[in-house]
């Protein structure tokens, strides 16, 4: 509908919609884009991000919004963009980590990984400081507690209109104790340090951007969104981008997440441009 837009990402709300709609969605390191005027959900985890057709467009917008014009050397040709993948140190998911994903997403992910390998990237298994499920629990505790602190009084008033999928989650956040919240914040700090140590000299890691492709709204369980692989980006204060990597049997888009450590925003954007220079999925205009 538009060539560029700004969105917010607290638990993948830029990257997953981008993946499901066949566009590019970039979540910078928390705080890189100012949140002035943004309605808060979780002040700890909120990140202002960008949606665009291509990683190049996202990079140009990010550079302008951070007043860093000229700081990023934007590749002018596909051959130059692809060079960002040569010698890249990238981590990939194990087969066990992929078990919960839709088979077509797994197949597309494997093809994307092969593209990185063919371009000269060095691949190794991704080591995480805890299981995806544990990190999701920590993230949810922080997010829902802070959401309840801001909006619990509205959710508790049945006379006020609120989305039926949002109200129960905010009310659940109001039941989280201060002790649980503090423990979750401490655990987050531990996980961030552990991840930094495990990540070592890697540049990025690659995951599917969602476990499944777009579904009819009536069949979606709002308590179980497809954010298994991307929500950790907010918890661990990483940067990440979802780019197009394929389609399912219905012709619906599939997204690849390219994520990097805190403040590796420019590297992630360059790697995403390199991947798109090797593929043509970003040139598709998906039917509405």
C-alpha positions, 0 to 999 in steps of 0.5 A: 500500500505504501513504499515505507512505514514505521511500526513497533516491535515488542515481541516480533510485531514488525518481523512476523507481519512482514514475513506473513505479507511478503515484505521486509521488516527490520527491528533495530537494536532497542533505542536506536530509533526514538520512541517519542510519541509511541504508545508504550506496551513494554518500555523494556522491550519496545523497539521502533522498526521499519517495513519496506519492500527491500532491505535496501529501502529499510537501510536507507530509511534507517540511515536517515532516521538515525541521522547517519547519512553517509555512514553506511556504504550502500552497495550499488550493484548486486555483485557488490551486495553479494560480497557481504555474504562472503566470509560471513560467520553465520549460525543456523538452527539445528534440525531439532529446533526446526521441528515445530515449523511448517514443513514448507518453511523448513524446506525454504529455510534450508534453501536459504542456508544453502544460498549463504553457503554457496556465497562463501559464508561459514556456517555453524550451529546456533548455541542459545543460553536457554531453550526457546520456551524458557526465553519466551516465558521470561519475555512474556512475564516482562511484557505483560507486567509492563503492559498491565502497568500502563493499560491494566486500568483500561482492561479492567473496565468492561465498559471500555472497548478493547480488542478481545485478544488483547484484554485477557493478556493485559489482565493476566499481566496484572496478576504477575507479582512484583517478585516474578517481574523482578526475577524475570528482569534479572534472568533477562540480564543473565541471558543477555550476558550468556548469549554474548559469550556463546555468540562469540565471533559470529556475525549473524544467525539465521532462523525462519521468521515464523513457524507457519505462513498466514492463516485465516484470522478465525483459526489463529490462537492469539495466545500462541503467535508464531514468534518462536524464533524471533521473540528472543530478539527483544528479550536479548536486545538483538537486531533482526530483519525478516526478508522474503525466502519462499512461498508455500503451496498456496502461494503465501510468502515465507520469511527468513530472519537475519539477526545480529547482536546489539548494535550490529544494525548496519551489518544485519542490513548489509547481509539482508541486502546481500541475500536479496541480491542472490534471490528474487523473492523481494521482487514479488508483489504478493496478491492481497 
